[in-house]
């Protein structure tokens, strides 16, 4: 959701609450005028209603102030680099296509390279501004440097690399579980044939994968190679795809 949408939703929500209170009061007033039976409101009730309106007004003022700050860019949500990498990876993934650990590793490196390039290009052109909240709330937001952004990107990338290694370590267990499953499913009958075919295809691909060692370490090392190559102006001008073609995450 866009920042503008957040501010507008808060604004609309509080306005609706205020109008609801006004409508209730107007209906009570109209009923008093239309009926011979007088409805009396105690002083306590009037005070409660008055206080409620004041609180709504104060809340609305706060929302409007927050909205003005969001629109002005004074308060900018911190960049979630894990989220940015995740978005890049989601855009690359083809539905229903099996990915080996090597495939996932290379896609992760491509996602990293894309975000890295956006950061550097943004600072070089002067169009990129990202902020981080200070240690204390009253410190507010401060503008990040390019190196701080890249360090945060590296940290997020390392977490993805670690998770990739954990996934790879689970694959032998998946193969074992599948073999047990096939023994059980063979007793059920032909109605499970389609499901069996899909499971068999996935099982075969997992079983065919060669075991990889030090996955996280190698994936992180590949990002460092990319950064070193990217720093060379002659390669940088050729684009990140050219640089990535020459990087081998898993040798042999």
C-alpha positions as CSV (number, residue, x, y, z in Angstrom):
1,X,0.0,0.0,0.0
2,X,1.3,3.4,-0.9
3,X,2.0,6.0,1.8
4,X,-0.6,8.3,0.3
5,X,-3.2,5.5,0.6
6,X,-2.3,4.9,4.2
7,X,-2.8,8.6,5.1
8,X,-6.0,8.8,3.1
9,X,-7.4,5.7,4.8
10,X,-6.7,7.1,8.3
11,X,-8.2,10.3,7.3
12,X,-11.4,8.8,5.8
13,X,-11.8,6.4,8.8
14,X,-11.6,9.2,11.3
15,X,-14.0,11.4,9.3
16,X,-16.5,8.6,9.1
17,X,-16.4,8.2,12.9
18,X,-16.9,11.9,13.4
19,X,-19.9,12.0,10.9
20,X,-21.4,9.0,12.7
21,X,-21.4,10.8,16.0
22,X,-22.9,13.9,14.4
23,X,-25.7,11.8,12.7
24,X,-26.6,10.2,16.0
25,X,-26.9,13.6,17.7
26,X,-28.9,15.0,14.8
27,X,-31.3,12.0,14.9
28,X,-31.8,12.5,18.7
29,X,-32.5,16.2,18.1
30,X,-35.0,15.5,15.3
31,X,-36.8,13.0,17.4
32,X,-37.1,15.5,20.2
33,X,-38.8,18.0,17.8
34,X,-41.1,15.5,16.2
35,X,-42.5,13.9,19.3
36,X,-44.6,15.1,22.2
37,X,-42.5,13.1,24.5
38,X,-39.5,15.1,25.5
39,X,-36.1,13.3,25.7
40,X,-33.8,14.8,28.3
41,X,-30.1,14.3,28.2
42,X,-28.3,14.5,31.5
43,X,-25.4,16.8,32.0
44,X,-23.1,13.8,32.3
45,X,-24.3,12.6,29.0
46,X,-23.8,15.9,27.4
47,X,-20.3,16.1,28.8
48,X,-19.5,12.6,27.6
49,X,-20.7,13.5,24.1
50,X,-18.7,16.7,24.1
51,X,-15.6,14.9,25.3
52,X,-16.1,12.3,22.6
53,X,-16.2,15.0,19.9
54,X,-13.1,16.6,21.3
55,X,-11.2,13.3,21.2
56,X,-12.3,12.7,17.7
57,X,-11.2,16.2,16.7
58,X,-7.8,15.7,18.4
59,X,-7.4,12.3,16.7
60,X,-8.3,13.8,13.4
61,X,-5.8,16.6,13.9
62,X,-3.1,14.0,14.7
63,X,-4.0,11.9,11.6
64,X,-3.8,15.0,9.4
65,X,-0.4,16.0,10.8
66,X,0.9,12.5,10.2
67,X,-0.5,12.6,6.7
68,X,1.2,16.0,6.0
69,X,4.5,14.6,7.3
70,X,4.2,11.5,5.1
71,X,3.5,13.5,2.0
72,X,6.3,15.9,2.7
73,X,8.8,13.0,3.0
74,X,9.7,14.1,6.6
75,X,8.8,10.6,7.9
76,X,9.8,7.9,5.4
77,X,9.4,4.2,6.3
78,X,12.8,2.4,6.5
79,X,13.7,0.3,3.5
80,X,13.3,-3.4,4.0
81,X,16.1,-5.0,1.9
82,X,14.8,-8.5,2.6
83,X,11.5,-7.4,1.1
84,X,13.2,-5.9,-1.9
85,X,15.2,-9.0,-2.6
86,X,12.0,-11.1,-2.1
87,X,10.1,-9.0,-4.7
88,X,12.9,-9.5,-7.2
89,X,13.0,-13.2,-6.6
90,X,9.2,-13.5,-6.9
91,X,9.3,-11.7,-10.3
92,X,11.9,-14.2,-11.6
93,X,10.1,-17.4,-10.4
94,X,8.1,-19.2,-13.0
95,X,5.0,-20.9,-11.7
96,X,5.2,-24.7,-11.7
97,X,8.8,-24.8,-12.8
98,X,11.2,-26.8,-10.5
99,X,14.3,-24.9,-9.3
100,X,17.4,-26.7,-8.1
101,X,19.5,-25.2,-5.4
102,X,21.9,-23.9,-8.0
103,X,19.0,-22.2,-9.9
104,X,17.8,-20.6,-6.6
105,X,21.3,-19.4,-5.8
106,X,21.8,-17.8,-9.2
107,X,18.4,-16.1,-9.0
108,X,19.3,-14.8,-5.6
109,X,22.6,-13.4,-6.9
110,X,20.7,-11.7,-9.8
111,X,18.2,-10.2,-7.3
112,X,21.1,-8.9,-5.3
113,X,22.9,-7.5,-8.3
114,X,19.7,-5.7,-9.4
115,X,19.1,-4.0,-6.0
116,X,22.9,-3.2,-5.7
117,X,22.8,-1.5,-9.1
118,X,19.7,0.5,-8.2
119,X,21.4,1.8,-5.0
120,X,24.6,2.8,-6.8
121,X,22.9,4.3,-9.8
122,X,20.5,6.2,-7.6
123,X,23.3,7.8,-5.5
124,X,25.4,8.6,-8.6
125,X,22.4,10.4,-10.2
126,X,21.4,12.0,-6.9
127,X,17.9,10.7,-7.2
128,X,18.0,8.1,-4.3
129,X,17.2,9.0,-0.7
130,X,16.6,6.4,2.0
131,X,16.2,7.0,5.7
132,X,16.7,5.2,9.0
133,X,15.1,5.8,12.3
134,X,17.5,6.9,15.0
135,X,18.2,5.0,18.2
136,X,15.6,7.0,20.1
137,X,12.1,8.1,18.8
138,X,12.9,11.7,19.3
139,X,16.0,11.4,17.1
140,X,13.7,11.0,14.1
141,X,14.9,9.8,10.7
142,X,18.3,10.4,9.2
143,X,19.4,10.1,5.6
144,X,21.5,6.9,4.8
145,X,24.7,6.8,2.9
146,X,25.3,4.5,0.0
147,X,27.7,2.3,2.0
148,X,25.1,2.0,4.8
149,X,22.5,0.8,2.3
150,X,24.9,-1.7,0.7
151,X,25.8,-3.0,4.1
152,X,22.1,-3.5,4.9
153,X,21.6,-5.2,1.6
154,X,24.5,-7.5,2.3
155,X,23.0,-8.5,5.6
156,X,19.7,-9.3,4.0
157,X,21.4,-11.3,1.3
158,X,23.3,-13.3,3.8
159,X,20.1,-14.3,5.5
160,X,18.7,-15.6,2.2
161,X,21.9,-17.5,1.5
162,X,21.7,-19.1,5.0
163,X,18.1,-20.1,4.3
164,X,19.0,-21.6,1.0
165,X,21.6,-23.8,2.6
166,X,19.0,-25.0,5.2
167,X,16.6,-25.8,2.4
168,X,19.3,-27.8,0.6
169,X,20.1,-29.7,3.8
170,X,16.5,-30.8,4.0
171,X,16.4,-32.4,0.6
172,X,17.8,-35.9,1.6
173,X,15.0,-36.0,4.1
174,X,12.5,-35.1,1.4
175,X,13.8,-38.0,-0.7
176,X,13.5,-40.4,2.2
177,X,9.9,-39.2,3.0
178,X,8.9,-39.6,-0.6
179,X,10.1,-43.1,-0.8
180,X,8.0,-44.0,2.2
181,X,5.1,-42.2,0.7
182,X,5.4,-44.2,-2.6
183,X,5.3,-47.5,-0.7
184,X,2.1,-46.4,1.0
185,X,0.4,-44.9,-2.0
186,X,1.0,-47.9,-4.2
187,X,-1.5,-49.8,-2.0
188,X,-4.3,-47.2,-2.6
189,X,-4.8,-47.6,-6.4
190,X,-4.8,-46.0,-9.8
191,X,-7.0,-43.0,-8.8
192,X,-3.8,-41.4,-7.4
193,X,-1.9,-41.8,-10.6
194,X,-1.9,-38.1,-11.6
195,X,-0.7,-37.1,-8.1
196,X,2.0,-39.8,-8.2
197,X,3.3,-38.5,-11.6
198,X,3.8,-35.0,-10.2
199,X,5.4,-36.2,-7.0
200,X,7.6,-38.6,-9.0
201,X,8.8,-35.8,-11.3
202,X,9.7,-33.6,-8.3
203,X,11.3,-36.5,-6.5
204,X,13.4,-37.4,-9.5
205,X,14.7,-33.9,-9.8
206,X,15.6,-33.6,-6.2
207,X,17.4,-37.0,-6.2
208,X,19.4,-36.0,-9.3
209,X,20.8,-32.9,-7.7
210,X,24.4,-33.2,-6.8
211,X,25.2,-32.4,-3.1
212,X,26.6,-29.0,-2.5
213,X,28.8,-27.9,0.3
214,X,29.2,-24.5,2.0
215,X,26.3,-23.1,0.1
216,X,25.8,-19.9,2.0
217,X,29.5,-19.2,2.0
218,X,29.8,-19.6,-1.7
219,X,26.7,-17.6,-2.5
220,X,28.0,-14.7,-0.3
221,X,31.4,-14.9,-2.0
222,X,29.7,-14.6,-5.4
223,X,28.1,-11.3,-4.3
224,X,31.5,-10.0,-3.4
225,X,32.9,-11.0,-6.8
226,X,30.0,-9.1,-8.4
227,X,30.7,-6.0,-6.4
228,X,34.4,-6.1,-7.3
229,X,33.5,-6.5,-11.0
230,X,30.8,-3.9,-10.9
231,X,33.4,-1.4,-9.5
232,X,35.3,-1.6,-12.8
233,X,33.8,1.0,-15.0
234,X,34.4,-0.9,-18.3
235,X,32.3,-3.8,-17.0
236,X,29.8,-1.6,-15.3
237,X,28.9,0.1,-18.5
238,X,28.2,-3.3,-20.1
239,X,25.5,-3.9,-17.5
240,X,24.9,-6.3,-14.7
241,X,23.8,-9.2,-16.9
242,X,27.3,-9.2,-18.6
243,X,29.0,-9.3,-15.2
244,X,26.8,-12.1,-13.9
245,X,27.5,-14.3,-16.9
246,X,31.1,-14.6,-15.8
247,X,30.4,-15.5,-12.2
248,X,30.2,-19.2,-11.2
249,X,28.8,-19.8,-7.8
250,X,29.5,-23.5,-7.7
251,X,32.6,-24.6,-9.6
252,X,32.8,-28.0,-11.1
